Amino acid sequence: MRIEIPVFDGFDELDAVGPFEVLRNAALAGANWDAALVGADGPGCRQQARDGRLPAALAEIAPSAAWTASVCTGAMLLAEAGLVTGRPATTHRNALADLSMAGALVVAGARIVDDGDLLTAAGVTSGLDLAL
């Protein structure tokens, strides 16, 4: 299985690198997956989160993905991609109202929300829990 973690200008490094390290170490221990940091244009690419390409790429990829996940305010990118509308989700406590206005059924106080193929983590340390 391939796990891709999008990076973009302005992302919080710990939100991506923390889960990436958990997943890579699991792979080194024998888990059957490969984790990679990617941009909307593929591995090694980085772009602006709000230029529309990353949300569009997420919207295109999500239907064929086993899971789509976010850490912290990455949930707002999923919202921009239309992936949280009418679904339970969480994000950083300072963005819960924004996520609700974007159409998510916000689960305040949750570290992780698992809605089947959509997983959201509230913040940086919750991202480690999500990867585990």
C-alpha positions in Angstrom: 0.0 0.0 0.0 1.2 3.5 -0.8 0.6 6.3 1.8 1.1 9.8 0.5 1.3 12.8 2.8 0.9 16.1 1.0 3.2 19.0 1.9 2.7 22.6 0.8 4.0 26.1 1.5 3.0 27.0 5.0 2.3 23.5 6.3 3.3 22.7 9.9 6.2 20.3 9.6 5.3 18.3 12.7 1.8 17.7 11.3 3.3 15.8 8.3 6.7 14.6 9.6 5.4 13.1 12.9 3.0 10.7 11.2 5.5 10.1 8.3 8.1 8.9 10.9 5.6 6.6 12.6 4.5 5.1 9.2 8.1 4.8 7.9 9.3 3.1 11.1 6.4 0.7 10.9 7.4 -0.1 7.2 11.0 -0.7 8.3 9.6 -3.1 11.0 7.7 -5.0 8.3 4.4 -3.2 7.7 3.3 -3.7 4.1 3.3 -0.1 2.9 5.4 2.8 1.7 5.0 6.3 3.0 6.0 9.3 1.0 5.8 13.1 1.3 4.3 14.5 -1.9 2.8 17.6 -3.5 -0.2 17.9 -5.8 2.1 17.2 -8.7 3.7 14.1 -7.1 6.7 13.2 -5.0 9.2 16.0 -4.2 6.7 18.8 -5.4 5.5 21.5 -3.2 2.9 24.2 -3.9 0.6 26.7 -2.3 -2.2 25.1 -0.4 -4.7 27.7 -1.5 -3.9 27.8 -5.2 -6.7 25.2 -5.7 -4.5 22.4 -7.0 -4.1 20.6 -3.7 -7.8 20.5 -2.9 -8.6 19.5 -6.4 -6.0 16.7 -6.3 -7.4 15.5 -3.0 -11.0 15.5 -4.4 -9.8 13.5 -7.4 -7.8 11.0 -5.4 -10.1 10.4 -2.4 -12.7 8.2 -4.2 -10.1 5.6 -5.1 -8.2 5.8 -1.8 -8.7 3.4 1.1 -8.6 6.3 3.5 -8.2 10.1 3.4 -6.9 11.7 6.5 -5.9 15.0 7.9 -4.0 16.4 10.8 -4.9 19.7 12.5 -6.1 22.4 10.0 -5.4 20.1 7.1 -9.1 19.3 7.6 -9.8 22.7 6.0 -8.1 21.5 2.8 -10.4 18.4 2.9 -13.3 20.8 3.4 -12.2 22.9 0.4 -12.1 19.6 -1.6 -15.7 18.8 -0.5 -14.7 15.7 1.4 -16.0 16.5 4.9 -19.5 17.8 4.0 -22.1 16.1 6.2 -19.4 13.9 7.8 -18.1 13.8 11.4 -14.6 15.4 11.6 -12.3 17.3 13.8 -9.5 19.9 13.5 -7.5 22.2 15.7 -9.7 23.7 18.4 -9.2 27.2 16.9 -10.6 26.1 13.6 -13.6 24.0 14.7 -16.1 26.8 13.9 -14.6 27.2 10.4 -14.8 23.4 9.8 -18.5 23.5 10.9 -19.2 26.3 8.6 -17.6 24.3 5.8 -20.3 21.6 6.3 -18.6 19.1 8.6 -20.4 17.5 11.5 -17.7 18.7 14.0 -16.8 16.4 16.9 -15.4 18.9 19.4 -13.0 17.5 21.9 -12.1 14.4 19.9 -8.4 13.7 19.2 -9.3 11.4 16.3 -12.5 11.0 14.3 -12.8 7.8 12.3 -15.6 7.9 9.8 -14.6 4.9 7.8 -12.6 6.2 4.8 -12.2 9.6 6.4 -10.0 10.1 9.4 -9.2 13.5 11.0 -6.9 14.3 13.8 -7.3 17.4 16.0 -3.7 18.5 16.3 0.0 17.7 16.0 0.2 15.0 18.7 -3.1 13.6 17.5 -1.4 13.1 14.2 0.9 10.6 15.8 -2.1 8.8 17.3 -3.7 8.8 13.8 -0.6 7.2 12.2 -0.5 4.6 15.0 
